[in-house]
Amino acid sequence: MSEQPSSTNIEQRLNQIQQATENQMQEIQQMVRQNQDQFDALEMGGSIQKVHQEVNQMFEDVHTQIEQEMQKINQQLQQVLPEQHA
């Protein structure tokens, strides 16, 4: 007669399988969290770079506007000053 596994052995084996499955799920969840963290870091880095570029462009635009306004003021001053000395 072939030996049949006892219900205790079956329960132990099922518990081992369940524990192994839970351990694998925890490992998978940890890997997913790590991947999400890496993705978030990359996304944040890209966002920071984009903001940095936009801020630099804004500064360049403001600098250009200031230079244009200063040129206008200088032209107006040059027109006014010779008249005062004449």
N, CA, C and O atoms as a MOPAC input file, in Angstrom:
PM7 MOZYME 1SCF
protein

 N      0.84000 1    -1.18200 1     0.00000 1
 C      0.00000 1     0.00000 1     0.00000 1
 C      0.88200 1     1.24100 1     0.00000 1
 O      1.91700 1     1.29800 1     0.66500 1
 N      0.44700 1     2.21500 1    -0.75400 1
 C      1.21200 1     3.45900 1    -0.76500 1
 C      0.85900 1     4.29500 1     0.45400 1
 O     -0.26800 1     4.30800 1     0.95000 1
 N      1.88300 1     4.98400 1     0.89900 1
 C      1.71800 1     5.79100 1     2.10900 1
 C      1.10500 1     7.13500 1     1.73300 1
 O      1.63100 1     7.82500 1     0.86000 1
 N      0.01900 1     7.51500 1     2.36600 1
 C     -0.61600 1     8.80200 1     2.10100 1
 C     -0.11500 1     9.81300 1     3.12600 1
 O      0.06100 1     9.47700 1     4.29800 1
 N      0.11800 1    11.06700 1     2.68400 1
 C      0.57400 1    12.07200 1     3.64200 1
 C     -0.51100 1    12.34600 1     4.66500 1
 O     -1.70100 1    12.35700 1     4.35200 1
 N     -0.07900 1    12.56300 1     5.87500 1
 C     -1.05100 1    12.85500 1     6.93200 1
 C     -1.56000 1    14.27800 1     6.78400 1
 O     -0.92600 1    15.11100 1     6.13700 1
 N     -2.69300 1    14.54400 1     7.38000 1
 C     -3.26500 1    15.89000 1     7.29500 1
 C     -2.35100 1    16.91100 1     7.96600 1
 O     -2.33700 1    18.07900 1     7.57600 1
 N     -1.59200 1    16.48500 1     8.96600 1
 C     -0.64700 1    17.39300 1     9.63200 1
 C      0.46000 1    17.80100 1     8.66800 1
 O      0.83300 1    18.97200 1     8.60500 1
 N      0.98600 1    16.83200 1     7.91600 1
 C      2.02600 1    17.14100 1     6.93100 1
 C      1.49200 1    18.06700 1     5.84000 1
 O      2.18400 1    18.98200 1     5.39300 1
 N      0.27500 1    17.82100 1     5.42700 1
 C     -0.33900 1    18.66900 1     4.39900 1
 C     -0.51200 1    20.08400 1     4.93500 1
 O     -0.22300 1    21.05000 1     4.23000 1
 N     -0.97800 1    20.21600 1     6.16500 1
 C     -1.14600 1    21.54900 1     6.76400 1
 C      0.18800 1    22.26400 1     6.89000 1
 O      0.29000 1    23.45800 1     6.60800 1
 N      1.21000 1    21.53100 1     7.31400 1
 C      2.53900 1    22.14000 1     7.43400 1
 C      3.03100 1    22.61400 1     6.07100 1
 O      3.56800 1    23.71400 1     5.94200 1
 N      2.84500 1    21.78900 1     5.07500 1
 C      3.28500 1    22.15500 1     3.72300 1
 C      2.49700 1    23.35700 1     3.20400 1
 O      3.07300 1    24.25100 1     2.58500 1
 N      1.19700 1    23.38700 1     3.44800 1
 C      0.38100 1    24.53500 1     3.03300 1
 C      0.83000 1    25.80300 1     3.75200 1
 O      0.89700 1    26.87400 1     3.14800 1
 N      1.13500 1    25.68200 1     5.03600 1
 C      1.63000 1    26.83400 1     5.79500 1
 C      2.96300 1    27.32500 1     5.23800 1
 O      3.19700 1    28.53000 1     5.14500 1
 N      3.84100 1    26.38200 1     4.86700 1
 C      5.12400 1    26.76300 1     4.27400 1
 C      4.91200 1    27.49600 1     2.95100 1
 O      5.54700 1    28.51400 1     2.67300 1
 N      4.01200 1    26.95500 1     2.15200 1
 C      3.71500 1    27.59100 1     0.86000 1
 C      3.12500 1    28.97700 1     1.08000 1
 O      3.50200 1    29.93100 1     0.39900 1
 N      2.20700 1    29.09100 1     2.02600 1
 C      1.59400 1    30.38700 1     2.31500 1
 C      2.64600 1    31.37800 1     2.80100 1
 O      2.65100 1    32.53200 1     2.37300 1
 N      3.53300 1    30.94400 1     3.68700 1
 C      4.57700 1    31.82700 1     4.20400 1
 C      5.52800 1    32.25300 1     3.08600 1
 O      5.91700 1    33.41800 1     2.99900 1
 N      5.89700 1    31.29500 1     2.23300 1
 C      6.78100 1    31.61600 1     1.11200 1
 C      6.10700 1    32.61300 1     0.17100 1
 O      6.74600 1    33.54200 1    -0.32400 1
 N      4.82200 1    32.41300 1    -0.06800 1
 C      4.07100 1    33.33000 1    -0.93200 1
 C      4.00900 1    34.72500 1    -0.32300 1
 O      4.19000 1    35.72000 1    -1.02600 1
 N      3.75400 1    34.80300 1     0.98000 1
 C      3.71000 1    36.10000 1     1.66500 1
 C      5.07200 1    36.78400 1     1.61400 1
 O      5.15400 1    37.99400 1     1.40600 1
 N      6.14600 1    36.00700 1     1.80400 1
 C      7.49600 1    36.57600 1     1.72600 1
 C      7.77700 1    37.12500 1     0.33000 1
 O      8.34200 1    38.20900 1     0.18200 1
 N      7.37800 1    36.37100 1    -0.69000 1
 C      7.57900 1    36.83400 1    -2.05800 1
 C      6.76500 1    38.09300 1    -2.33500 1
 O      7.24000 1    39.00800 1    -3.00800 1
 N      5.55300 1    38.13900 1    -1.82200 1
 C      4.71800 1    39.33300 1    -2.00800 1
 C      5.36500 1    40.54700 1    -1.34900 1
 O      5.36400 1    41.63900 1    -1.91800 1
 N      5.91600 1    40.35900 1    -0.15700 1
 C      6.58700 1    41.46300 1     0.52900 1
 C      7.80000 1    41.93000 1    -0.26800 1
 O      8.03900 1    43.13100 1    -0.39300 1
 N      8.56600 1    40.98200 1    -0.80600 1
 C      9.72200 1    41.34200 1    -1.62900 1
 C      9.28500 1    42.10500 1    -2.87500 1
 O      9.90700 1    43.09600 1    -3.25700 1
 N      8.22000 1    41.63800 1    -3.49900 1
 C      7.71000 1    42.30700 1    -4.70000 1
 C      7.22500 1    43.71100 1    -4.35600 1
 O      7.49900 1    44.65900 1    -5.09300 1
 N      6.50800 1    43.85200 1    -3.24600 1
 C      6.03400 1    45.17200 1    -2.82700 1
 C      7.21000 1    46.10200 1    -2.55400 1
 O      7.16100 1    47.28100 1    -2.90300 1
 N      8.26400 1    45.58200 1    -1.93400 1
 C      9.45400 1    46.38800 1    -1.66800 1
 C     10.11000 1    46.82000 1    -2.97500 1
 O     10.52900 1    47.97000 1    -3.11000 1
 N     10.20100 1    45.90200 1    -3.94000 1
 C     10.78200 1    46.24300 1    -5.23400 1
 C      9.93800 1    47.29300 1    -5.95000 1
 O     10.47700 1    48.21500 1    -6.56200 1
 N      8.62900 1    47.15600 1    -5.87500 1
 C      7.73700 1    48.14100 1    -6.49800 1
 C      7.94300 1    49.50800 1    -5.84800 1
 O      8.02000 1    50.52100 1    -6.54300 1
 N      8.03200 1    49.54000 1    -4.51100 1
 C      8.26900 1    50.81100 1    -3.81200 1
 C      9.60100 1    51.42500 1    -4.22800 1
 O      9.68400 1    52.63100 1    -4.45900 1
 N     10.64500 1    50.60000 1    -4.32300 1
 C     11.95300 1    51.10700 1    -4.73300 1
 C     11.90100 1    51.66300 1    -6.15200 1
 O     12.45000 1    52.73000 1    -6.42900 1
 N     11.24000 1    50.93700 1    -7.04600 1
 C     11.11200 1    51.41800 1    -8.42100 1
 C     10.31900 1    52.71700 1    -8.47500 1
 O     10.65700 1    53.62600 1    -9.23400 1
 N      9.26400 1    52.80300 1    -7.67000 1
 C      8.45900 1    54.02400 1    -7.63600 1
 C      9.28700 1    55.18500 1    -7.09600 1
 O      9.20800 1    56.30200 1    -7.60800 1
 N     10.08500 1    54.91500 1    -6.05500 1
 C     10.95300 1    55.95400 1    -5.49900 1
 C     11.95600 1    56.43000 1    -6.54100 1
 O     12.19400 1    57.63000 1    -6.67800 1
 N     12.54700 1    55.48400 1    -7.27700 1
 C     13.50100 1    55.85900 1    -8.31800 1
 C     12.81200 1    56.66200 1    -9.41500 1
 O     13.35300 1    57.65700 1    -9.89600 1
 N     11.62900 1    56.23100 1    -9.80600 1
 C     10.88000 1    56.95300 1   -10.83400 1
 C     10.54700 1    58.36000 1   -10.35700 1
 O     10.70200 1    59.33000 1   -11.09900 1
 N     10.08300 1    58.46400 1    -9.09400 1
 C      9.75900 1    59.77500 1    -8.53700 1
 C     10.98900 1    60.66900 1    -8.50600 1
 O     10.90500 1    61.86000 1    -8.80900 1
 N     12.13300 1    60.09600 1    -8.14000 1
 C     13.37000 1    60.87600 1    -8.09000 1
 C     13.74700 1    61.36100 1    -9.48600 1
 O     14.14100 1    62.51400 1    -9.66100 1
 N     13.62600 1    60.48000 1   -10.47900 1
 C     13.93100 1    60.88100 1   -11.85000 1
 C     12.95200 1    61.93800 1   -12.33600 1
 O     13.33500 1    62.92000 1   -12.97200 1
 N     11.68000 1    61.71900 1   -12.02400 1
 C     10.65700 1    62.67700 1   -12.43500 1
 C     10.90000 1    64.02200 1   -11.76200 1
 O     10.78300 1    65.07000 1   -12.39700 1
 N     11.24000 1    63.98800 1   -10.46700 1
 C     11.51500 1    65.22300 1    -9.73300 1
 C     12.73700 1    65.91400 1   -10.31700 1
 O     12.75200 1    67.13400 1   -10.48000 1
 N     13.76400 1    65.12600 1   -10.63200 1
 C     14.96200 1    65.70100 1   -11.23400 1
 C     14.63200 1    66.37900 1   -12.55000 1
 O     15.12900 1    67.46900 1   -12.83200 1
 N     13.80200 1    65.74400 1   -13.35000 1
 C     13.38500 1    66.34000 1   -14.61500 1
 C     12.56500 1    67.59300 1   -14.39600 1
 O     12.71800 1    68.57200 1   -15.12700 1
 N     11.69600 1    67.57400 1   -13.40000 1
 C     10.88000 1    68.74700 1   -13.08700 1
 C     11.75000 1    69.88900 1   -12.59300 1
 O     11.55100 1    71.04100 1   -12.97800 1
 N     12.71200 1    69.57100 1   -11.74400 1
 C     13.61300 1    70.60500 1   -11.22900 1
 C     14.39500 1    71.22000 1   -12.37500 1
 O     14.55900 1    72.43800 1   -12.43800 1
 N     14.87600 1    70.38300 1   -13.28000 1
 C     15.63200 1    70.88700 1   -14.42400 1
 C     14.74800 1    71.78500 1   -15.29200 1
 O     15.19200 1    72.83200 1   -15.76200 1
 N     13.50400 1    71.37400 1   -15.50100 1
 C     12.58500 1    72.17500 1   -16.31700 1
 C     12.32800 1    73.52600 1   -15.64900 1
 O     12.34800 1    74.56200 1   -16.31500 1
 N     12.08800 1    73.51700 1   -14.34200 1
 C     11.86000 1    74.77000 1   -13.61500 1
 C     13.10200 1    75.64600 1   -13.69200 1
 O     13.00400 1    76.85600 1   -13.89700 1
 N     14.27200 1    75.03200 1   -13.52700 1
 C     15.53200 1    75.77500 1   -13.59300 1
 C     15.67600 1    76.45800 1   -14.96000 1
 O     16.05600 1    77.62600 1   -15.03800 1
 N     15.37300 1    75.72800 1   -16.02300 1
 C     15.45700 1    76.29800 1   -17.36900 1
 C     14.46800 1    77.44900 1   -17.54100 1
 O     14.80500 1    78.48200 1   -18.11900 1
 N     13.25000 1    77.26700 1   -17.04000 1
 C     12.23800 1    78.31300 1   -17.17500 1
 C     12.62100 1    79.55800 1   -16.38200 1
 O     12.43400 1    80.67900 1   -16.85600 1
 N     13.15800 1    79.36600 1   -15.17900 1
 C     13.58000 1    80.51000 1   -14.36100 1
 C     14.73500 1    81.23100 1   -15.04500 1
 O     14.75800 1    82.46100 1   -15.08800 1
 N     15.69400 1    80.47800 1   -15.57900 1
 C     16.80300 1    81.10900 1   -16.29500 1
 C     16.29600 1    81.91800 1   -17.48500 1
 O     16.77800 1    83.02000 1   -17.74500 1
 N     15.32300 1    81.36600 1   -18.20300 1
 C     14.76200 1    82.08800 1   -19.34600 1
 C     14.06800 1    83.36600 1   -18.88400 1
 O     14.16700 1    84.40400 1   -19.53800 1
 N     13.36700 1    83.28600 1   -17.75700 1
 C     12.70300 1    84.47600 1   -17.22100 1
 C     13.73200 1    85.54300 1   -16.85800 1
 O     13.53400 1    86.72300 1   -17.15000 1
 N     14.83600 1    85.13100 1   -16.21900 1
 C     15.88800 1    86.08800 1   -15.86800 1
 C     16.48400 1    86.72600 1   -17.12100 1
 O     16.73500 1    87.93100 1   -17.15100 1
 N     16.70800 1    85.91400 1   -18.15300 1
 C     17.24300 1    86.45200 1   -19.39800 1
 C     16.27100 1    87.45800 1   -20.01400 1
 O     16.68600 1    88.50800 1   -20.50300 1
 N     14.98100 1    87.13500 1   -19.98800 1
 C     13.97400 1    88.04900 1   -20.53100 1
 C     13.95400 1    89.36100 1   -19.75800 1
 O     13.90200 1    90.43800 1   -20.35200 1
 N     13.99700 1    89.26700 1   -18.43000 1
 C     13.99800 1    90.47200 1   -17.59400 1
 C     15.26100 1    91.28200 1   -17.85300 1
 O     15.20300 1    92.50800 1   -17.95100 1
 N     16.39600 1    90.60900 1   -17.96200 1
 C     17.66300 1    91.30200 1   -18.22400 1
 C     17.60400 1    92.04300 1   -19.55700 1
 O     18.05800 1    93.18300 1   -19.66200 1
 N     17.04800 1    91.39500 1   -20.56400 1
 C     16.90800 1    92.02200 1   -21.88000 1
 C     15.99100 1    93.24000 1   -21.79800 1
 O     16.29200 1    94.28000 1   -22.38200 1
 N     14.88200 1    93.11900 1   -21.08300 1
 C     13.96000 1    94.24600 1   -20.93000 1
 C     14.62800 1    95.40300 1   -20.19200 1
 O     14.44700 1    96.56200 1   -20.56400 1
 N     15.39500 1    95.09900 1   -19.15700 1
 C     16.08600 1    96.15300 1   -18.40300 1
 C     17.08700 1    96.86500 1   -19.30700 1
 O     17.18000 1    98.09300 1   -19.28300 1
 N     17.83200 1    96.10800 1   -20.09900 1
 C     18.79500 1    96.72900 1   -21.01400 1
 C     18.09300 1    97.63800 1   -22.01400 1
 O     18.57600 1    98.73200 1   -22.30800 1
 N     16.95600 1    97.18800 1   -22.53700 1
 C     16.21200 1    98.00800 1   -23.49400 1
 C     15.71500 1    99.29300 1   -22.83800 1
 O     15.80400 1   100.37100 1   -23.42600 1
 N     15.19300 1    99.17600 1   -21.61900 1
 C     14.70700 1   100.36100 1   -20.90800 1
 C     15.85100 1   101.31600 1   -20.58700 1
 O     15.68900 1   102.53300 1   -20.67100 1
 N     17.00400 1   100.77000 1   -20.21900 1
 C     18.15600 1   101.63200 1   -19.92000 1
 C     18.62200 1   102.36800 1   -21.17400 1
 O     19.01600 1   103.53200 1   -21.10400 1
 N     18.57900 1   101.69200 1   -22.31800 1
 C     18.94100 1   102.35500 1   -23.57200 1
 C     17.97900 1   103.50100 1   -23.87800 1
 O     18.40200 1   104.57200 1   -24.31300 1
 N     16.68900 1   103.27400 1   -23.65100 1
 C     15.69500 1   104.33500 1   -23.86500 1
 C     15.96200 1   105.50900 1   -22.93400 1
 O     15.92100 1   106.66600 1   -23.35400 1
 N     16.23500 1   105.20900 1   -21.67200 1
 C     16.51100 1   106.27200 1   -20.69100 1
 C     17.76200 1   107.04000 1   -21.10000 1
 O     17.77900 1   108.26900 1   -21.03800 1
 N     18.80500 1   106.33400 1   -21.51800 1
 C     20.03700 1   107.00500 1   -21.94900 1
 C     19.78500 1   107.89800 1   -23.16100 1
 O     20.31900 1   109.00400 1   -23.24300 1
 N     18.97400 1   107.42000 1   -24.09600 1
 C     18.65700 1   108.24400 1   -25.26400 1
 C     17.90500 1   109.50400 1   -24.85400 1
 O     18.18000 1   110.59600 1   -25.35100 1
 N     16.94600 1   109.33700 1   -23.93400 1
 C     16.18400 1   110.49100 1   -23.46300 1
 C     17.09800 1   111.46800 1   -22.71900 1
 O     16.97200 1   112.68200 1   -22.87800 1
 N     18.01200 1   110.93800 1   -21.91000 1
 C     18.94200 1   111.80500 1   -21.17400 1
 C     19.85100 1   112.55900 1   -22.14100 1
 O     20.13300 1   113.73900 1   -21.93300 1
 N     20.30600 1   111.89300 1   -23.18400 1
 C     21.18000 1   112.55200 1   -24.15400 1
 C     20.43700 1   113.66400 1   -24.89000 1
 O     21.03400 1   114.66600 1   -25.28400 1
 N     19.13900 1   113.47800 1   -25.07000 1
 C     18.35300 1   114.52200 1   -25.73000 1
 C     18.13000 1   115.69500 1   -24.78700 1
 O     18.13500 1   116.84600 1   -25.22200 1
 N     17.93700 1   115.42000 1   -23.50700 1
 C     17.64400 1   116.47000 1   -22.53100 1
 C     18.91100 1   117.21800 1   -22.13000 1
 O     18.88600 1   118.44500 1   -22.03800 1
 N     20.00300 1   116.52400 1   -21.89300 1
 C     21.22400 1   117.15400 1   -21.38500 1
 C     21.81600 1   118.18400 1   -22.33800 1
 O     22.17900 1   119.26600 1   -21.87600 1
 N     21.93700 1   117.92500 1   -23.63600 1
 C     22.50300 1   118.96700 1   -24.51200 1
 C     21.66000 1   120.23900 1   -24.50000 1
 O     22.20300 1   121.33700 1   -24.62500 1
 N     20.35200 1   120.10800 1   -24.35200 1
 C     19.49400 1   121.28600 1   -24.32900 1
 C     19.77100 1   122.12200 1   -23.08900 1
 O     19.69900 1   123.34900 1   -23.15200 1
 N     20.08400 1   121.49100 1   -21.96600 1
 C     20.35100 1   122.22800 1   -20.73400 1
 C     21.67200 1   122.96300 1   -20.82000 1
 O     21.81500 1   124.03000 1   -20.22200 1
 N     22.65400 1   122.42100 1   -21.55300 1
 C     23.96700 1   123.05100 1   -21.64900 1
 C     24.01100 1   124.10800 1   -22.73900 1
 O     24.96200 1   124.88800 1   -22.77800 1
 N     23.05300 1   124.16600 1   -23.59900 1
 C     23.09000 1   125.12000 1   -24.70200 1
 C     22.71500 1   126.51000 1   -24.26500 1
 O     22.69900 1   127.43100 1   -25.08200 1

